[in-house]
């Protein structure tokens, strides 16, 4: 399966979910009222749209696609993805004029039994997929190994695996406490297992949303933990979260300098810096991703986790 173009999962930044029921999609994404800082968006036709409103949401999507097709794309445009309800709905969307302007699709409730129906569809060469790990199968190591092996055959099509934190908690009959990060409860173990199960095979993963969008201090704390787990993009549900997430993705100056030293052609095999052993052969991958983050989100002194 050949995929044209190159998108890095890190470039997604804070990915804002927007229900297709909105009648101002173009304006909010690209037009005069574009959401500040927006790098990527998912236009949702699944959980955020009631069954009775589905036709209206599809009408709004079709109008957006026609508008996108009628204009010249700009490098400043955000990456745009669509989250369909099912493979049958995605098949319908792929017939809409202008769908080739979309960067890809978020696959809901993805696992080894549901994914083949999506992979069989006639996707455009540029379309990248982001399967969402949000069902009980994500808690089953054997099921995830089976899914990983399936995705390895189409890895160039997979931009990132999105972790659906709220749905995973719902599968356990739980909801996150208001004052705690995703890593403070059972979801933390699931995230760690998913990272261990996919990241060593070259898959990027996206951090789950924090639904309490007014608590910016807790959000900064959670993004710091996301980064420690190698999750360098995160779902957002409110525009106010975008700036917080993306500023937290900025790279501390001392880490950027350390990464440059590790990637330097004349770097020794092992060296010490400020009392820390640095081994370029071991940390080259980390250094490359960190400098990519710095290029996208800048270099800054670390923010305090709480004011």
C-alpha positions in Angstrom: 0.0 0.0 0.0 1.6 3.2 -1.2 1.0 6.5 0.6 2.2 9.8 -0.8 3.3 12.8 1.2 4.9 12.9 4.6 3.2 13.8 7.9 4.8 13.3 11.2 2.6 12.5 14.2 4.4 15.1 16.2 3.2 17.8 13.8 -0.4 17.1 14.9 0.2 19.0 18.2 -3.2 19.3 20.0 -5.8 17.7 17.8 -9.1 19.4 18.3 -12.3 17.2 17.9 -15.1 19.1 16.3 -18.6 17.7 15.7 -19.7 17.9 12.1 -23.0 19.4 13.3 -21.2 22.8 13.4 -22.3 25.0 10.5 -19.0 27.0 10.6 -16.5 24.3 9.9 -14.6 26.1 7.2 -14.5 29.4 9.0 -13.2 27.7 12.2 -10.7 25.6 10.4 -9.3 27.9 7.7 -11.5 31.0 7.3 -11.6 34.4 9.0 -12.5 32.9 12.4 -9.8 30.2 12.4 -9.2 28.8 15.8 -5.9 30.2 17.1 -3.0 27.8 17.1 -4.9 25.0 15.4 -2.6 22.5 13.8 -4.9 19.5 13.3 -8.6 18.7 13.7 -10.9 15.7 13.6 -14.4 16.2 12.2 -16.5 13.8 14.2 -19.5 11.9 13.0 -19.5 9.3 15.7 -20.2 9.8 19.5 -20.6 13.6 19.2 -23.5 13.3 16.8 -26.9 11.8 17.7 -28.4 9.4 15.2 -31.3 11.8 14.5 -28.7 14.6 13.5 -26.5 12.4 11.3 -27.9 13.5 8.0 -27.4 17.2 8.9 -23.8 16.5 10.0 -23.1 14.7 6.7 -24.6 17.7 4.8 -22.2 20.0 6.7 -19.3 17.8 5.9 -20.2 17.6 2.2 -20.4 21.4 2.1 -16.9 21.7 3.7 -15.4 19.3 1.2 -16.8 21.2 -1.7 -15.4 24.5 -0.3 -12.0 22.9 0.2 -11.9 21.5 -3.3 -12.7 25.0 -4.7 -9.6 26.7 -3.1 -5.9 26.4 -3.4 -4.5 24.7 -0.4 -2.0 26.6 1.8 0.9 25.2 3.8 -0.6 27.0 6.8 -3.8 24.9 6.6 -4.3 22.6 9.6 -4.3 18.9 9.0 -8.0 17.7 8.7 -9.2 14.2 9.5 -12.7 12.7 9.6 -14.0 10.3 12.2 -16.8 8.2 10.6 -19.3 6.0 12.5 -18.5 2.8 10.5 -16.7 1.4 7.5 -20.0 1.8 5.6 -20.1 5.5 6.4 -16.5 5.9 5.4 -17.3 4.2 2.1 -20.0 6.8 1.6 -17.7 9.7 2.5 -15.1 8.5 0.0 -17.6 9.2 -2.8 -18.0 12.8 -1.8 -16.5 15.4 -4.1 -13.4 17.0 -2.4 -12.6 14.1 -0.1 -9.2 14.0 -1.6 -8.5 17.3 0.2 -8.7 15.5 3.6 -5.6 14.3 5.2 -7.1 11.1 6.5 -9.5 9.4 8.9 -9.8 8.4 12.5 -11.0 4.8 12.8 -13.4 4.3 15.8 -13.3 1.3 18.1 -10.4 -0.2 16.2 -9.1 -3.7 16.7 -8.1 -6.7 14.6 -11.7 -7.7 13.9 -12.9 -4.2 12.9 -9.9 -2.9 11.0 -10.0 -5.1 7.8 -13.3 -3.5 6.6 -11.7 0.0 6.7 -8.5 -1.2 5.0 -10.5 -2.7 2.1 -11.9 0.7 1.1 -10.5 2.7 -1.8 -8.6 5.3 0.1 -6.8 8.2 -1.7 -3.0 7.9 -1.7 -2.7 10.9 0.7 -5.1 9.5 3.3 -3.5 8.5 6.6 -5.4 6.5 9.2 -5.5 6.9 13.0 -7.1 3.9 14.6 -8.5 4.6 18.0 -7.8 2.1 20.8 -10.9 2.5 23.0 -12.5 -0.9 23.4 -11.9 -3.6 25.9 -9.5 -5.3 23.4 -7.0 -2.5 24.3 -6.8 -4.1 27.8 -5.9 -7.5 26.3 -2.2 -7.9 25.5 -2.9 -10.8 23.1 -5.5 -8.8 21.2 -3.2 -5.9 20.9 -0.3 -8.1 19.6 -2.7 -9.5 17.0 -3.7 -5.9 16.0 -0.1 -4.7 15.9 0.8 -7.6 13.5 -2.1 -6.6 11.3 -1.1 -3.0 11.2 2.6 -3.7 10.5 1.5 -4.8 7.0 0.1 -1.3 6.3 2.3 0.7 8.6 3.0 3.5 6.0 -0.8 4.2 6.1 -0.9 4.5 9.9 -0.1 8.0 11.2 -0.8 7.4 14.9 -2.8 5.2 17.2 -5.2 7.3 19.3 -5.8 6.3 22.9 -9.5 6.8 23.8 -9.2 7.3 27.5 -12.8 8.0 28.4 -14.1 5.0 26.5 -11.5 2.7 28.1 -12.6 3.9 31.5 -16.2 3.5 30.5 -15.4 -0.1 29.6 -14.4 -0.6 33.2 -17.4 1.4 34.6 -15.1 4.2 35.8 -14.6 7.9 35.3 -11.5 9.9 36.0 -11.4 11.9 39.2 -11.5 15.6 38.6 -8.2 16.4 40.3 -6.0 13.6 38.9 -4.2 13.0 35.7 -4.8 10.1 33.4 -1.8 8.4 34.9 -3.0 8.4 38.5 -5.6 5.7 38.1 -6.0 2.4 36.1 -5.8 4.2 32.8 -2.1 4.9 33.5 -1.3 1.2 33.4 -3.2 0.7 30.1 -1.4 3.6 28.5 2.0 2.2 29.6 1.1 -1.2 28.2 -0.1 0.3 24.8 3.2 2.3 24.5 5.2 -0.9 25.2 3.1 -2.9 22.8 3.3 -0.5 19.8 6.1 2.1 20.1 9.1 -0.3 19.8 7.6 -1.4 16.4 7.6 2.2 15.1 4.0 3.3 15.8 3.3 6.7 17.3 0.5 7.0 19.9 -1.6 10.0 20.8 -2.4 10.9 24.4 -6.0 10.8 25.6 -8.1 13.9 26.1 -8.5 15.6 29.5 -12.2 16.5 29.6 -11.8 19.1 32.4 -10.6 21.8 30.0 -10.8 24.7 32.6 -8.0 23.2 34.8 -4.9 24.4 32.8 -2.5 23.5 35.6 -3.6 19.9 35.7 -3.4 19.8 31.9 0.2 21.0 31.9 1.0 18.3 34.5 -0.7 15.6 32.3 1.2 16.7 29.2 4.5 16.4 31.0 3.5 12.8 31.8 2.4 12.3 28.2 5.9 13.3 27.1 7.5 11.0 29.5 5.5 8.1 27.9 6.5 9.2 24.4 3.0 10.6 23.6 3.9 13.7 21.6 0.4 14.6 20.4 -2.8 14.9 22.4 -6.5 15.1 21.8 -8.2 18.4 22.7 -11.9 19.0 23.1 -11.9 22.7 23.7 -9.9 25.5 21.8 -8.6 26.7 25.2 -6.6 23.5 25.5 -4.7 24.0 22.3 -2.3 26.7 23.5 -1.7 24.9 26.8 -0.8 21.6 25.2 1.4 23.1 22.5 3.3 25.4 24.9 3.9 22.3 27.1 5.4 20.5 24.1 8.1 23.2 23.7 11.5 21.8 24.5 13.6 22.9 27.5 16.8 24.6 26.3 19.1 22.2 28.2 17.4 19.1 26.6 17.7 20.6 23.1 21.4 21.2 23.7 21.9 17.7 24.9 20.1 16.3 21.9 22.3 18.3 19.5 25.4 17.0 21.2 24.2 13.5 20.9 23.5 13.9 17.1 26.7 15.7 16.3 29.0 13.9 13.9 32.0 14.2 16.2 30.1 13.1 19.3 32.0 10.6 21.4 30.5 7.2 22.1 29.9 8.1 25.7 30.2 11.5 27.4 29.1 13.2 30.6 27.0 16.4 30.8 26.1 18.0 34.1 26.5 14.7 36.0 24.5 12.6 33.5 25.9 9.9 31.3 25.0 10.5 27.6 25.3 7.6 25.1 24.4 8.7 21.6 23.9 5.2 20.2 21.2 4.6 22.8 19.4 7.9 22.8 19.7 8.9 19.1 16.0 8.2 18.5 15.0 10.3 21.5 17.3 13.1 20.4 15.8 13.2 16.9 12.2 13.4 18.1 13.1 16.0 20.7 14.6 18.3 18.0 11.6 17.8 15.8 9.5 18.9 18.7 11.7 22.0 19.2 11.4 22.9 15.5 7.6 22.7 15.7 6.9 24.1 19.2 10.0 26.0 20.0 12.5 26.0 22.9 11.5 27.3 26.3 12.5 27.0 29.9 10.4 24.3 31.7 7.0 25.6 32.9 6.1 25.0 36.5 3.6 22.2 36.7 1.4 24.2 39.1 1.2 27.9 39.6 
